[in-house]
Structures are given as structure tokens and as C-alpha cells.
Amino acid sequence: MGEALQKELPFKIFYKIGETSRIVGVEPYVLRYWETEFPFLKPKKTKTGQRLYTKKDIEIILLIKKMLYEDRYTVEGVRQKLSNRLTPYERLSREDIIEKIKYKLKEILRMLS
């Protein structure tokens, strides 16, 4: 799933909720609901509350969608199965961590200018 996803997505550090919704094929309200149900799905939020999803977040969302819609798991079943497999640190690749650091440093520079 990861390799195919990277070929389809434009290179970005973060994807807004509308973009993420179109990519994964579910409505934004579904993504917001899944955030409340799955503690391992926590996109970054800006000061204004705009959700920013990473490629890893999108991969997790696609996995959740597959498990719910195709494999017919319940929300609780998905939560249990993935909670055992994913920790917040496992969700982030080295590339994601570096990009988040760069993003934060640019924010700091903007505030200082």
C-alpha cells in the first residue's frame, strides 16, 4: 500500500482534510469521527484548528477504511487490532519526522522575522 500511495500523491509534507478526504474517498466528517474513535489517528492541527495529515496518516486511514468497509470489522474491532500494532512513534517515518522538524523551524523563523 505504501509504495503505490507514494506514486499517486504529490510530494507534500502535510495534506489538509479536504485533500485527504478526496484521496481516501470518505467525507471529511468521517475522518473527524474516526479521529474520535481511533486514538492512534491524530493529525497535526494548526493554531486555527486546521487538520494536517501526513502520508503515514493517509496510509492508516486507508487501512481503517479497508478493515471497516471490505473486511467488515466493527469500529471496536479495528481499534483493538490496530492499537496493538501501532504506537505514535511507529506512525512516523524518519522522513516524516525530518519534515515536521523543518516545518516547525520555518514557523519559528517566520515568528522571529
VMD Tcl script that draws the C-alpha trace (Angstrom):
set ca {
  {0.00 0.00 0.00}
  {2.79 2.45 0.90}
  {4.68 2.34 -2.42}
  {1.56 2.66 -4.57}
  {0.35 5.53 -2.40}
  {3.62 7.46 -2.74}
  {3.45 7.21 -6.53}
  {-0.07 8.70 -6.56}
  {0.40 11.51 -4.04}
  {2.13 14.78 -4.89}
  {5.11 15.48 -2.64}
  {3.82 17.39 0.33}
  {4.62 17.41 3.99}
  {1.00 17.74 5.04}
  {-2.40 17.31 3.41}
  {-5.45 19.27 4.55}
  {-8.66 17.45 5.44}
  {-10.32 18.18 2.08}
  {-7.36 16.78 0.15}
  {-7.15 13.77 2.44}
  {-10.89 13.18 2.05}
  {-10.60 13.12 -1.76}
  {-7.51 10.87 -1.66}
  {-9.06 8.22 0.60}
  {-12.62 8.50 -0.68}
  {-14.50 9.33 2.52}
  {-16.20 12.54 3.61}
  {-14.36 14.93 5.98}
  {-16.90 14.26 8.74}
  {-15.94 10.56 8.59}
  {-12.28 11.47 9.11}
  {-13.19 13.67 12.08}
  {-15.31 10.83 13.54}
  {-12.51 8.31 13.07}
  {-10.16 10.63 14.99}
  {-12.50 10.33 17.98}
  {-12.69 6.54 17.68}
  {-9.06 5.67 16.92}
  {-6.55 7.17 19.37}
  {-3.64 6.39 17.03}
  {-5.12 8.69 14.34}
  {-4.07 12.16 15.46}
  {-3.29 14.58 12.65}
  {-1.35 17.72 13.49}
  {-3.50 20.81 13.93}
  {-2.59 24.40 13.17}
  {-3.31 27.24 15.58}
  {-6.63 27.73 13.78}
  {-7.57 24.05 14.13}
  {-6.89 23.05 10.50}
  {-6.03 19.36 10.38}
  {-2.79 18.42 8.63}
  {-2.40 14.76 7.67}
  {0.89 13.06 6.73}
  {1.34 10.25 4.23}
  {1.51 7.86 7.18}
  {-1.84 9.17 8.43}
  {-3.31 8.59 4.97}
  {-1.95 5.03 4.93}
  {-3.56 4.38 8.31}
  {-6.86 5.88 7.11}
  {-6.82 3.65 4.04}
  {-6.18 0.64 6.29}
  {-9.07 1.64 8.57}
  {-11.35 2.10 5.55}
  {-10.40 -1.33 4.18}
  {-10.94 -3.03 7.52}
  {-14.33 -1.36 8.06}
  {-15.79 -1.45 4.55}
  {-14.19 -4.50 2.94}
  {-13.18 -6.78 5.81}
  {-16.35 -5.84 7.75}
  {-14.66 -5.22 11.11}
  {-16.55 -3.19 13.69}
  {-15.07 0.10 14.89}
  {-14.12 -1.63 18.14}
  {-12.53 -4.49 16.21}
  {-10.39 -2.10 14.15}
  {-9.44 -0.17 17.28}
  {-8.31 -3.32 19.08}
  {-6.46 -4.79 16.10}
  {-4.58 -1.60 15.22}
  {-3.98 -0.35 18.77}
  {-1.94 -3.46 19.39}
  {0.12 -2.85 16.25}
  {0.62 0.92 16.15}
  {2.24 3.35 18.53}
  {2.54 7.09 17.79}
  {6.25 6.63 17.03}
  {5.62 3.77 14.62}
  {3.27 6.00 12.64}
  {6.09 8.40 11.80}
  {8.78 7.53 9.31}
  {12.19 9.15 9.60}
  {11.25 11.27 6.57}
  {8.05 12.46 8.28}
  {9.94 13.39 11.45}
  {12.53 15.37 9.49}
  {9.82 17.16 7.50}
  {7.91 18.04 10.69}
  {11.10 19.45 12.23}
  {11.77 21.53 9.11}
  {8.17 22.79 9.15}
  {8.41 23.79 12.83}
  {11.77 25.53 12.27}
  {10.29 27.53 9.39}
  {7.38 28.52 11.62}
  {9.83 29.71 14.29}
  {11.82 31.69 11.71}
  {8.63 33.37 10.47}
  {7.72 34.35 14.03}
  {11.19 35.80 14.61}
  {11.22 37.86 11.40}
}
mol new
graphics top color blue
foreach p $ca { graphics top sphere $p radius 0.5 }
foreach p [lrange $ca 0 end-1] q [lrange $ca 1 end] { graphics top cylinder $p $q radius 0.2 }
display resetview
